[in-house]
Amino acid sequence: MHARGLSLLIGIVVGIAAASVAAADPRDAVDRSQRLDTDALRDDAATNRLTPPSHPLQIAPPPTTPKAGTERRRKSGANGGGSR
């Protein structure tokens, strides 16, 4: 009884998989890949990442430093020591 039910279940799974493979268009994966590439290029163009750097060694923009006076200062503890 168990072997017959197991073989029926395996047959159903294989049948569903075969039907989905037969229904799939082989161009779906290619179209999706091309769409992802096009979207990535559009995003790069929108954020101006496609322009060549002004210097050959400049790959990323220089890091920005915080403006003077914007750093937080730590308050000293009640006993005057900063360590815990």
N, C-alpha and C positions, 0 to 999 in steps of 0.2 A: 504494500500500500504506500509506504513512504517513498519507495523508489519511483513509483508511477507518478506521484505528486511532484517529486523533485524534477523528474524529466519534463513534466508539463510546465513547471515554472521556468526551467531553463529554456524550453522551447518558446515560451511567451517572451522572455527577455531577448532572446536572439531575434525573434520576429520583429519586435519593436525597434531594436537597433538596426536591423536591415532596412526596415521601412524608413527610418529617419535618414540613413545614409543614401538611400535611393532618392529621397525627396530633396536632399540638399543640393544646391547649385554649386558646382566646383569653383565658381568665380566669387563666392561669398567671402572667402578668406582673403583673396587678392583685393577685392573692393574694400574690405575693412582695413587692410594694411595701408592701402593708398589713402584712405580717408584719414587714418591716424597721422600719416606723414604730412598730408596737406594741412591738417589742423595744427600740427607742431610748427610747420613753417609759418603759418598765419600768426600764431602766437609769438614766434620769434620776431617777425616783422613788426608786430604791434608793440613789442617792448624794445625795439631798436637793437636787437642783439645780432643782427646780420651785418653790421658795419664792421670793417676791419679795424683793429686797434691802431692807435696813433703810433705806438712804439711796439716793436716785435716782441718784447718781453712782457708787455702789459697785457695780461690775459683777463684779469678781473679789475673792476674799478677799485681805486684805493679805498681802504677802510676809512669810514668817517670817525672822527674823534668827537667826544661830547664837548659841548661848548662850556666855557669857563663859567662857574657859578651854578651849574646844573647838577653837580655831584652832591649826593647826600652825605652829610656828616654824621658820624656815629656819636651818640650821646654816651658819655661815660656813665658807668654804673654808680650805685649809691656809695660803694666803698672806694670809688675813684679808679678802680682797675678795670681794664677792658676785657681781660681774659676770664673765662668761666671755669 
